[in-house]
Amino acid sequence: MKKALSSIDINVLIESWQFLCDSKLEQISRHSKQEVILKIRSKEHGTHRLLINLDGWIYLTNSKGFQSKSGNFIDILKKTIKGGRVNSISQINCDRLISIIISNNNQEFNLIIELFRKGNLILCKDKEIISILRKEKLNDRLLDKGAIYTYPQHPFNFLDSDTASSTEKLKSSHRKLISALVTDCNLGPDIAEYISSSYNPNIAISDLSDEDISSIISHAKSILSNPSKARIYSNNKYTFFATPFELKDLEVNSEFSNYNEAIEHLLSLKKEVKTEEPREDGRIFTQKKYLKKFLKQSKEMRKIAKSISDNVLFIQNLIDDFNNEKENKEILDYNNTRSEFRTSIDDLSFKIIPTKSPEANASLYFKNAKSLEAKAAKAEKLILTQSKTKKKISKVKSSISKNQEWFEKFRWFITSEGEIAVAGKDARSNDLIVKKYLKKNDYFSHADIHGAPSVVVKHITSEMSEKSLEECGSFSLSFSKAWASKVSGGHAYSVIADKVSKTPNTGEFLARGSFALRGRRKWFKNLPVLLAIGKISYLDSEKIMIGPVSSLATHSKNYSVIRPGFGSSAAFSQLLSKHLNCTQEEIQSLLPFGTLDVVESVGFSIDNSLLNSDE
């Protein structure tokens, strides 16, 4: 999965944002620790939101309802540049560095966005830093209030360099091919990986012929000279990256009208398909860090001790000269009390205590090495003990929840057309699925009954089918109060994502889990209160799914159809678990609240008369 935007990506984005110049900076908000949103309004082009994610992303978004967090830096930005005019947006030195010039109250300010390292936002006036998100002291520059902002050393500008300069840059690299294209030529990892795949990506540049190098540069120039439709490419089910350039022979996952939309969609995919890796325990991580540190220091101590032992006469002469206050250029420095001095042998610098013999000094270093090795052994023992404990805990957890997907935290099903539909279990999760997972081109469905769950259906296929929307409406209805009330049918509706808002109409109040819907709704009348539950295969993993009958009929060979009735859900869960080879709890946790009857079963048989209700 693409980790961040490259300087090439940013160059394409900056060109597409030039229509924002001469627009008003209407609002500034901080969505999270790493995200800042600039709301920019243009008379000709309307309102746009520039989302700055300091993990390495920046793009225009149409999403609304971002939660604003206050802070000293944001407050200063609001006082200084809010309401100002955007004069220019530019990329600095073909780097992951963006400059937005804003004029306000007859003064001109420079908002600088750094999208490398941890990311940073700096507000300058006449090159002086007047506010900064993160103070940093680096080797070549100081980033702090009152300091003069200096740009970092700029990388190679492949876009503006001619073929000869680019060829010479690659030829002079001492790296492997893919590293040279990323680091020396500044192409970004996606383009570099694509170009180097025709060769051995790990071949040294020195092993390539002049013809090969010329061919590589020509290939890169031809790709970058012709930005095309923004696309998301996929190498496999979980590897996606977005680029505004055409990369032939790669599978196109989806196409977009502009690169901003592609980036936003990529980030939503990143959240959804990301398989969570077990997080390393903090104690184990700390002990591993100390283990590495102790072993490194111990090795150094032994090296110094050996060096002193091998050069006893040299060290003794230094001690004698130091004690007699004779000048010796091999004595590099000493402390104020003259209790120790520093010297070096073969680029190895170390301290000597002049009141002790060379042998005694060597012995001290050997002793320190042994002490560090004992600490390392203790740290290693703690790591082993904690790892064994964690494995036992993880085994217990894995028997409860195995290969869980992101959507299994909610009510969910796969529509007969293949879309993922998720629904809230309560007001809090209704809020969450809409705020976090309802994206552009997705749909929102809801039954026309108070207390029904909100359903978000993810837009995956080329067109959202009416069948999928009808299934989502039926799903919302079946998990509403209609089930417990033994209602046989009802109505539901769907709207596209941009018609859903958490902002109430004037004079109204929206409770938690509620939303304001604006625009025309697509209604589905007289939907049945009916569900099916069975076993499906999803991404080579078997799962128990409950959903509309048509959905189970498409994805499962073994399922039961149920409706509101008078049978015990506990008895049904016990019987069904034997046919689906799962636990009774897994079935029970998926069922709607209330009693039920079995309409039919496919692939096995369940006698409805066995469901004598005691609920």
C-alpha positions in Angstrom: 0.0 0.0 0.0 1.3 3.5 -0.9 2.7 5.1 2.3 2.8 8.7 1.3 2.8 11.1 -1.7 6.0 11.6 -3.6 7.3 14.9 -4.9 6.1 13.9 -8.4 2.6 13.4 -7.0 2.7 16.7 -5.3 3.8 18.4 -8.5 0.7 17.1 -10.3 -1.6 18.1 -7.4 -0.2 21.7 -7.2 -0.9 22.2 -10.9 -4.5 21.1 -10.4 -5.0 23.5 -7.5 -4.2 26.8 -9.3 -7.9 27.6 -9.6 -7.8 28.2 -5.8 -5.6 31.3 -6.2 -7.4 34.5 -5.5 -9.8 32.6 -3.2 -10.7 33.3 0.4 -9.3 31.3 3.3 -12.6 30.9 5.1 -11.8 28.5 7.9 -8.9 26.6 9.5 -9.5 23.5 11.7 -7.5 20.7 13.2 -9.2 17.3 12.7 -6.7 15.2 14.6 -3.1 15.3 15.8 -1.9 14.9 12.2 -4.7 16.5 10.1 -5.4 20.1 9.4 -8.2 21.3 7.1 -8.2 24.6 5.2 -11.6 25.6 4.0 -11.2 27.8 0.8 -14.1 29.6 -0.9 -13.9 30.7 -4.5 -16.6 32.9 -6.2 -16.3 30.9 -9.4 -15.6 27.4 -8.1 -17.4 27.3 -4.7 -16.1 25.9 -1.5 -13.2 23.4 -1.3 -11.4 21.8 1.6 -7.7 21.2 1.5 -6.9 18.3 3.9 -3.3 18.2 5.1 -2.3 14.9 6.6 1.2 15.3 8.0 1.8 11.6 7.6 2.6 12.5 4.0 -0.8 13.2 2.3 -2.5 16.3 1.0 -5.6 16.5 -1.2 -8.9 18.4 -1.9 -11.9 16.7 -0.4 -15.7 17.2 -0.6 -16.2 15.5 2.8 -17.8 17.5 5.5 -18.4 17.2 9.2 -14.8 17.1 10.4 -14.5 17.5 14.2 -12.5 20.6 15.0 -9.9 20.5 17.8 -8.5 23.7 19.3 -4.8 24.4 20.0 -2.4 27.3 20.2 -1.0 26.9 16.7 -4.5 26.7 15.1 -5.6 29.7 17.2 -2.6 31.8 15.9 -3.4 30.7 12.3 -7.0 31.8 12.7 -6.0 35.2 14.1 -3.3 35.8 11.5 -4.5 34.4 8.1 -8.2 33.4 8.5 -10.3 35.5 6.1 -7.2 36.2 4.0 -6.7 35.9 0.2 -4.8 33.0 -1.3 -2.3 34.6 -3.6 -0.4 31.5 -4.7 0.2 27.7 -4.1 3.5 26.3 -5.2 5.9 23.4 -4.7 9.3 24.3 -3.4 12.4 22.8 -5.1 10.5 19.7 -6.4 10.4 18.5 -2.8 7.6 17.3 -0.6 7.3 21.0 0.5 4.4 23.3 -0.3 4.2 27.1 0.0 0.8 28.9 0.3 1.1 32.7 0.1 -1.8 34.4 1.9 -2.4 38.2 2.2 -4.5 39.5 5.0 -4.8 43.0 6.6 -2.3 44.4 4.1 0.3 41.9 5.2 1.7 38.8 3.4 2.2 35.4 5.1 3.7 32.2 3.9 2.2 28.9 5.2 4.7 26.2 4.6 3.7 22.5 4.6 6.4 19.9 5.1 5.3 16.4 4.2 8.6 14.6 5.2 9.8 13.1 8.5 7.0 13.7 11.0 5.5 16.5 9.0 5.2 20.1 10.0 3.3 23.3 9.4 5.2 26.7 9.6 3.8 30.2 9.3 6.3 32.8 8.2 6.3 36.5 7.5 9.3 37.9 5.6 11.0 34.5 6.1 10.8 34.8 9.9 8.9 32.0 11.7 6.0 33.5 13.6 4.3 30.2 14.5 5.1 26.5 14.1 3.3 23.3 14.8 6.4 21.3 15.9 9.7 22.9 17.0 12.7 21.1 15.7 16.5 21.5 16.0 18.2 19.8 13.0 21.8 19.6 11.9 21.4 22.2 9.2 18.5 24.4 10.4 16.5 25.5 13.4 12.7 25.4 13.2 11.4 27.6 16.1 9.5 30.8 16.6 11.6 33.8 15.7 14.1 31.9 13.6 14.6 32.5 9.9 13.1 29.7 7.9 15.6 28.0 5.5 14.6 25.3 3.1 16.2 21.9 3.4 18.7 20.8 0.8 16.6 20.3 -2.2 16.5 16.9 -4.1 17.2 16.3 -7.8 14.5 17.8 -10.0 13.8 15.0 -12.5 10.8 16.8 -14.0 12.7 19.9 -15.1 16.1 18.3 -15.9 17.0 17.3 -19.4 17.7 13.7 -20.5 21.5 14.2 -20.3 21.5 15.6 -16.7 19.1 12.8 -15.6 21.2 10.1 -17.2 24.4 11.5 -15.6 22.6 11.6 -12.2 21.6 7.9 -12.4 25.0 6.9 -13.8 26.9 8.5 -10.9 24.8 6.7 -8.2 26.5 4.1 -6.1 23.2 2.5 -5.1 21.1 -0.3 -6.4 18.7 0.5 -9.3 15.4 0.9 -7.4 17.1 2.9 -4.5 18.9 5.1 -7.1 15.6 5.9 -8.9 13.9 6.8 -5.6 16.7 8.6 -3.7 19.0 10.0 -6.3 16.5 10.7 -9.2 13.6 11.6 -6.9 11.0 9.6 -8.8 9.0 8.2 -5.9 8.7 4.5 -5.0 5.7 3.7 -7.2 7.2 4.9 -10.5 10.7 3.6 -9.5 9.3 0.1 -8.7 7.4 0.0 -12.0 10.4 1.0 -14.1 12.9 -1.2 -12.3 10.6 -4.2 -12.6 11.8 -4.6 -16.2 15.3 -5.2 -14.8 16.6 -6.6 -11.5 15.6 -3.9 -9.0 18.5 -4.8 -6.8 21.2 -4.6 -9.5 23.9 -2.1 -8.9 24.0 0.9 -11.2 27.6 0.1 -12.0 26.5 -3.3 -13.4 24.1 -1.6 -15.9 25.3 -0.7 -19.4 25.1 2.9 -20.7 22.3 1.6 -23.1 20.3 0.3 -20.1 20.7 3.5 -18.2 19.6 5.6 -21.2 16.6 3.3 -21.7 15.6 3.6 -18.1 15.7 7.4 -18.2 13.8 7.6 -21.5 11.1 5.3 -20.1 10.7 7.5 -17.0 10.6 10.7 -19.0 7.9 9.3 -21.3 5.7 8.2 -18.4 6.1 11.5 -16.5 5.6 13.7 -19.5 2.1 12.6 -20.1 -0.2 12.6 -17.0 -3.4 10.8 -17.8 -6.5 9.7 -15.8 -6.0 9.3 -12.1 -6.0 5.6 -11.4 -5.6 3.2 -8.5 -3.6 0.1 -9.5 -3.5 -3.1 -7.6 -0.8 -5.8 -7.4 -2.9 -8.1 -5.3 -5.9 -8.0 -3.0 -4.2 -5.8 -0.4 -1.6 -3.8 -2.4 -2.9 -0.6 -3.9 -1.3 2.6 -5.1 -2.6 5.7 -6.8 -0.9 7.6 -9.6 -1.9 10.2 -12.2 0.3 8.4 -14.8 -0.5 5.5 -17.1 1.4 2.3 -16.1 0.8 -0.3 -18.7 0.5 -4.0 -17.8 -0.7 -3.3 -14.3 -4.3 -4.1 -13.1 -6.4 -1.0 -12.9 -8.6 -1.1 -9.7 -10.5 2.1 -10.5 -10.4 5.3 -12.4 -11.2 8.9 -11.2 -11.8 12.3 -12.8 -9.0 13.8 -10.8 -6.0 12.8 -8.6 -7.6 14.2 -5.4 -10.5 11.8 -5.6 -8.1 8.9 -6.3 -6.0 9.7 -3.2 -9.1 10.0 -0.9 -10.4 6.7 -2.2 -7.0 5.1 -1.7 -6.9 6.2 1.9 -10.4 4.7 2.5 -9.2 1.4 1.0 -6.1 1.6 3.2 -8.3 1.7 6.3 -10.7 -1.0 5.1 -8.5 -3.7 3.7 -5.6 -3.3 6.1 -5.1 -6.5 8.0 -4.2 -5.7 11.5 -0.9 -7.1 12.6 -0.5 -8.0 16.3 1.0 -5.0 18.0 4.2 -5.8 19.8 3.9 -5.5 23.5 5.4 -2.2 24.8 7.5 -4.0 27.4 9.0 -6.4 24.8 9.8 -3.5 22.5 11.6 -1.7 25.3 13.6 -4.8 26.4 14.6 -5.4 22.7 15.8 -1.8 22.5 17.9 -2.2 25.7 19.2 -5.6 24.6 20.5 -4.1 21.3 22.0 -1.1 23.2 23.8 -3.3 25.8 25.3 -5.6 23.3 26.5 -2.7 21.2 28.1 -1.0 24.2 29.6 -4.3 25.4 31.2 -4.9 22.0 32.7 -1.4 22.1 34.0 -1.8 25.6 35.8 -5.1 24.7 37.2 -3.5 21.6 38.7 -0.6 23.7 40.1 -3.0 26.3 41.8 -5.1 23.6 43.2 -1.9 22.0 44.7 -0.8 25.3 46.2 -4.3 26.0 47.7 -4.4 22.5 49.3 -0.9 23.0 50.5 -0.9 26.6 53.7 1.1 26.0 51.9 3.7 24.0 49.3 4.2 26.7 51.9 4.2 29.4 53.8 7.0 27.6 50.6 9.0 27.4 50.0 8.6 31.1 53.5 9.7 32.0 53.3 12.8 29.7 49.9 13.7 31.1 51.1 13.3 34.8 54.2 15.4 34.0 52.2 17.9 32.2 54.1 17.4 29.0 52.5 18.3 25.7 51.5 15.3 23.6 49.3 15.6 20.5 47.8 12.2 21.1 46.1 13.5 24.2 43.0 14.9 22.7 41.3 16.5 25.7 40.9 16.2 29.5 38.4 17.2 32.1 38.8 20.2 34.5 40.0 18.1 37.5 42.5 16.2 35.3 41.1 12.9 36.5 40.9 11.5 33.0 41.9 12.3 29.5 40.8 11.2 26.0 42.9 9.6 23.3 42.3 7.4 20.2 43.8 4.4 18.5 42.7 3.5 14.9 39.7 5.9 15.0 38.6 4.4 18.3 38.2 7.2 20.9 38.2 6.4 24.6 39.1 7.7 28.1 42.1 6.9 30.2 42.4 7.3 34.0 46.0 8.6 34.5 46.3 7.4 38.1 45.9 3.7 36.9 48.2 1.6 34.9 47.4 0.6 31.2 46.5 -2.9 32.4 44.1 -1.5 35.1 42.5 0.7 32.5 42.0 -2.3 30.2 40.6 -4.3 33.1 38.0 -1.5 33.8 36.8 -1.7 30.2 36.6 -5.5 30.4 34.6 -5.2 33.6 32.2 -2.8 32.1 31.7 -5.1 29.1 30.8 -8.0 31.4 28.4 -5.9 33.3 26.7 -4.8 30.1 26.6 -8.5 28.9 24.9 -9.5 32.1 22.2 -6.7 31.6 21.7 -8.0 28.0 21.2 -11.5 29.2 18.6 -10.3 31.7 16.8 -8.3 29.0 16.8 -11.4 26.7 15.3 -13.5 29.5 12.6 -11.0 30.1 11.8 -10.9 26.4 11.5 -14.7 26.2 9.3 -14.8 29.3 7.0 -12.0 28.1 6.8 -13.5 24.6 5.7 -16.9 26.0 3.0 -15.2 28.1 1.7 -13.2 25.1 1.5 -16.3 22.9 -0.7 -18.0 25.5 -3.0 -15.0 25.6 -3.1 -14.7 21.8 -4.1 -18.4 21.5 -7.0 -17.8 23.8 -8.1 -14.7 21.8 -7.7 -16.4 18.4 -10.2 -19.2 19.4 -12.8 -16.4 20.0 -12.1 -14.2 17.0 -10.3 -15.6 13.9 -9.5 -13.6 10.7 -11.8 -10.8 11.6 -12.4 -8.2 8.9 -13.0 -4.5 9.7 -16.7 -4.7 9.1 -17.3 -7.5 11.6 -17.3 -5.0 14.4 -20.8 -4.0 13.1 -23.8 -5.8 11.7 -22.9 -6.6 8.1 -23.6 -8.7 5.0 -22.4 -9.0 1.4 -25.1 -8.0 -1.1 -26.0 -10.3 -3.9 -24.0 -7.9 -6.2 -20.9 -8.1 -4.0 -21.0 -4.8 -2.1 -20.2 -4.7 1.6 -23.1 -3.4 3.7 -22.5 -2.4 7.4 -25.1 -1.4 10.0 -24.9 0.1 13.4 -25.8 -2.0 16.5 -26.6 1.1 18.6 -26.6 4.9 18.4 -22.9 5.1 18.9 -22.0 2.7 16.1 -24.6 4.3 13.8 -22.7 7.5 14.3 -19.4 5.8 13.7 -20.2 4.0 10.4 -21.6 7.2 8.9 -18.7 9.4 10.0 -15.9 7.0 9.3 -17.1 4.7 6.5 -19.6 6.7 4.4 -17.5 7.9 1.5 -18.2 9.5 -1.9 -20.4 7.3 -4.1 -21.5 5.1 -1.2 -25.1 4.9 -0.2 -27.0 5.3 3.1 -30.1 3.2 3.8 -32.6 3.3 6.6 -36.0 1.7 7.4 -39.0 4.0 7.8 -39.3 3.1 11.5 -37.8 4.8 14.6 -34.8 3.0 16.1 -33.8 1.1 12.9 -30.1 0.8 12.3 -28.3 3.0 9.7 -26.9 1.0 6.9 -23.9 2.1 4.8 -23.3 0.2 1.5 -19.8 0.5 0.1 -19.6 1.4 -3.6 -17.4 -1.3 -5.1 -19.0 -2.4 -8.4 -19.2 -0.1 -11.4 -22.8 1.0 -10.6 -24.7 0.7 -7.4 -27.6 -1.7 -8.2 -31.2 -1.2 -7.1 -31.1 -4.8 -5.9 -28.3 -4.0 -3.4 -30.2 -0.9 -2.1 -33.4 -2.9 -1.6 -31.5 -5.6 0.3 -30.0 -2.9 2.6 -33.5 -1.4 3.3 -34.8 -4.9 4.1 -31.8 -5.5 6.4 -32.4 -2.3 8.3 -36.1 -3.1 8.6 -35.4 -6.6 9.9 -33.1 -5.4 12.7 -35.6 -2.7 13.8 -38.4 -2.9 16.4 -40.4 -4.5 13.6 -38.9 -8.0 14.4 -39.8 -8.0 18.1 -43.3 -6.5 17.2 -43.8 -9.4 14.8 -44.5 -7.0 11.9 -44.4 -8.8 8.5 -43.3 -5.9 6.3 -42.5 -2.2 6.0 -40.8 0.6 4.0 -37.2 1.8 3.6 -35.3 4.4 1.6 -31.8 5.1 0.3 -29.8 8.3 -0.5 -26.3 8.8 -1.8 -23.6 9.8 0.6 -23.4 13.5 -0.1 -27.1 13.9 0.9 -26.3 12.8 4.5 -25.3 15.4 7.1 -24.7 15.6 10.8 -25.6 19.3 10.7 -29.3 19.8 11.7 -31.7 22.1 9.9 -32.2 25.5 11.5 -34.1 25.2 14.8 -33.7 21.4 14.9 -31.6 19.1 17.1 -30.0 15.8 16.0 -29.7 13.1 18.7 -26.7 10.8 18.7 -27.0 8.2 15.9 -29.4 10.5 13.9 -28.6 12.3 10.6 -30.2 15.0 8.4 -31.0 13.8 4.9 -31.3 16.4 2.2 -32.5 15.8 -1.3 -34.7 13.1 -2.9 -34.9 9.7 -1.3 -35.3 6.4 -3.3 -38.1 4.5 -1.6 -38.6 0.7 -1.4 -42.2 -0.2 -0.4 -43.6 -3.3 1.3 -40.3 -5.0 2.1 -40.6 -8.3 4.0 -39.2 -8.7 7.5 -37.2 -11.8 6.6 -33.6 -12.9 7.1 -31.4 -15.8 6.2 -28.3 -17.0 8.1 -25.6 -19.4 6.8 -22.0 -20.0 6.1 -20.2 -18.1 3.3 -16.6 -17.9 2.0 -15.0 -14.5 2.0 -11.4 -14.0 0.9 -10.6 -17.7 1.4 -12.1 -17.5 4.9 -15.3 -19.1 6.1 -17.7 -16.7 8.0 -21.2 -16.9 9.4 -23.4 -14.2 7.7 -26.9 -13.1 8.4 -28.6 -10.9 5.7 -31.5 -10.7 3.2 -32.5 -14.1 1.7 -31.4 -13.1 -1.9 -27.9 -12.3 -0.5 -27.5 -15.7 1.2 -29.0 -17.5 -1.8 -26.1 -15.9 -3.9 -23.2 -16.5 -1.5 -24.1 -19.7 0.5 -25.1 -23.3 -0.1 -26.2 -23.9 3.5 -28.5 -21.5 5.2 -31.8 -21.1 7.0 -34.5 -18.5 6.3 -36.2 -17.0 9.4 -39.0 -14.6 10.2 -40.5 -13.1 13.4 -42.4 -15.9 15.1 -42.8 -17.7 18.4 -39.7 -20.1 18.5 -36.8 -19.8 20.8 -33.7 -18.1 19.2 -31.5 -20.0 21.7 -32.9 -23.4 20.5 -32.5 -22.3 16.9 -28.9 -21.3 17.5 -28.1 -24.6 19.1 -29.6 -26.6 16.2 -28.0 -24.4 13.5 -24.6 -24.4 15.0 -24.4 -28.2 14.5 -25.1 -27.8 10.8 -22.7 -24.9 10.3 -20.0 -26.3 12.5 -19.7 -23.3 14.7 -20.5 -22.3 18.3 -24.0 -21.5 19.5 -22.7 -18.1 20.7 -21.6 -17.2 17.2 -25.2 -17.7 15.8 -26.9 -16.1 18.8 -24.8 -12.9 18.6 -26.0 -12.3 15.0 -29.7 -12.8 15.4 -32.2 -9.9 15.9 -33.8 -9.5 19.3 -37.0 -11.5 19.8 -38.5 -14.9 18.9 -38.5 -16.5 15.4 -39.8 -19.2 13.1 -37.9 -21.1 10.5 -39.4 -20.7 7.0 -37.0 -23.1 5.2 -33.5 -24.4 5.2 -31.2 -25.1 2.3 -28.5 -27.8 2.5 -29.9 -29.3 5.7 -33.2 -29.5 7.7 -34.4 -27.8 10.9 -37.8 -28.8 12.3 -39.6 -25.6 13.4 -41.5 -27.6 16.0 -38.3 -28.0 18.0 -38.1 -24.3 18.7 -40.4 -24.3 21.7 -40.0 -20.7 23.0 -39.1 -20.1 26.6 -38.0 -16.5 25.8 
